[in-house]
Amino acid sequence: MACLDFQRWKPKAPGLQRRPISLTALIQEIADEWRKEMEDKGLTLQVELSPGPCRVDADVRRLRWAIINWCACLAIYAGGGQVKLKVSMRQGQVILDIADTGVGIPAHKQQKLFTRFTV
C-alpha cells in the first residue's frame, strides 16, 4: 500500500499538470470502480453529487490517486461501516467531503498525521 507522498503535494510542485476537471465526474468514476470492492469488505458506499460538473483546476492524476488511496485504505482497515463521498457547491466554492464510520485514529496519534516520516 502506498502512502501519500507529501513531497509531490507541495504547492506549485514541479510536474503538476493542473487543468479544469469535473469533480463530480471524477468522484462518480472512482465510486463506480470501488463500489464492489467496498461492498465485498462490508462497506456501504454512498455518493452525493451536486448537479452540474463542479469544475475545479487540479492535477487529475494526483487527485484521483489520493482519493483512490483513501478508498484502498478503507477497504483494508475499516472493517465494515459506511463511506460517503459528497461533492457540493457552497458560496461559489466546490467542496469535496469524504467521511466514513471506521474506527478512526486514536487521539494520541492524530498529531502525527501530517508529519514527514520514512519507512
C-alpha positions in Angstrom: 0.0 0.0 0.0 1.4 3.4 -1.0 1.3 6.2 1.5 0.7 9.8 0.5 3.9 11.4 -0.8 3.8 14.9 0.7 6.8 16.0 -1.4 4.7 15.7 -4.5 1.8 17.6 -3.0 3.7 20.8 -2.1 2.1 23.8 -3.7 3.4 24.6 -7.2 5.5 21.3 -7.1 7.3 20.6 -10.3 5.3 18.3 -12.6 1.8 19.3 -11.5 -0.4 19.3 -14.5 -3.4 21.4 -13.5 -6.3 21.7 -15.8 -10.1 22.2 -15.4 -11.8 19.0 -14.5 -15.3 17.9 -13.4 -15.0 16.8 -9.8 -18.5 15.2 -10.0 -17.4 13.1 -12.9 -14.2 12.1 -11.2 -15.9 11.1 -8.0 -18.6 9.1 -9.8 -16.0 7.3 -11.8 -14.0 6.4 -8.7 -17.2 5.3 -6.9 -18.1 3.1 -9.8 -14.7 1.4 -9.7 -14.5 0.9 -6.0 -18.2 0.1 -5.0 -17.9 -3.7 -5.5 -14.7 -4.0 -3.5 -16.0 -1.9 -0.7 -19.2 -3.9 -0.6 -17.2 -7.1 -0.6 -15.4 -5.7 2.6 -18.7 -4.9 4.3 -18.7 -1.2 3.4 -21.7 0.7 2.1 -20.6 3.4 -0.4 -22.9 6.5 -0.7 -22.2 9.1 -3.3 -24.0 12.5 -3.2 -23.2 14.8 -6.2 -24.2 18.4 -6.8 -26.0 18.9 -10.1 -23.6 20.1 -12.8 -20.0 19.4 -13.3 -18.5 21.3 -10.3 -15.3 22.2 -12.2 -12.0 22.7 -10.4 -8.4 23.2 -11.5 -6.5 20.2 -10.5 -3.9 17.6 -11.5 -6.4 14.9 -12.2 -3.9 12.1 -12.0 -2.7 13.1 -8.5 -6.2 13.9 -7.2 -7.5 10.6 -8.4 -4.6 8.8 -6.8 -5.2 10.5 -3.4 -8.9 9.6 -3.4 -8.2 6.0 -4.5 -5.5 5.7 -1.8 -8.2 6.6 0.7 -10.6 4.1 -0.7 -8.0 1.4 -0.7 -7.1 2.1 3.0 -10.8 1.9 3.9 -11.3 -1.3 2.1 -8.3 -2.8 4.0 -8.7 -1.3 7.5 -12.3 -0.1 8.1 -13.8 -3.4 9.0 -17.3 -2.5 7.7 -19.4 0.5 8.0 -20.4 3.4 5.8 -18.4 5.6 3.4 -19.7 8.8 1.9 -18.3 10.9 -1.0 -20.1 14.2 -1.4 -19.4 17.0 -3.9 -21.3 20.2 -3.4 -21.2 23.9 -4.1 -21.1 26.3 -1.2 -20.8 30.1 -1.7 -19.2 29.6 -5.1 -16.7 27.0 -3.8 -16.5 23.4 -4.8 -16.5 21.2 -1.7 -15.4 17.6 -1.5 -16.5 15.9 1.7 -15.2 12.4 2.5 -16.5 10.6 5.5 -16.5 7.1 6.9 -17.7 5.3 10.1 -14.4 3.5 10.6 -12.7 3.2 14.0 -10.7 6.3 13.3 -7.2 7.3 14.5 -6.6 7.4 18.3 -6.4 11.0 19.6 -2.8 10.5 20.8 -1.7 9.6 17.2 -3.6 12.4 15.4 -0.8 14.9 16.0 1.5 12.8 13.8 -0.9 12.7 10.8 0.8 15.3 8.6 4.4 15.0 9.7 7.0 13.5 7.4 8.2 10.0 8.0 10.3 7.4 6.4 9.6 3.7 6.1 
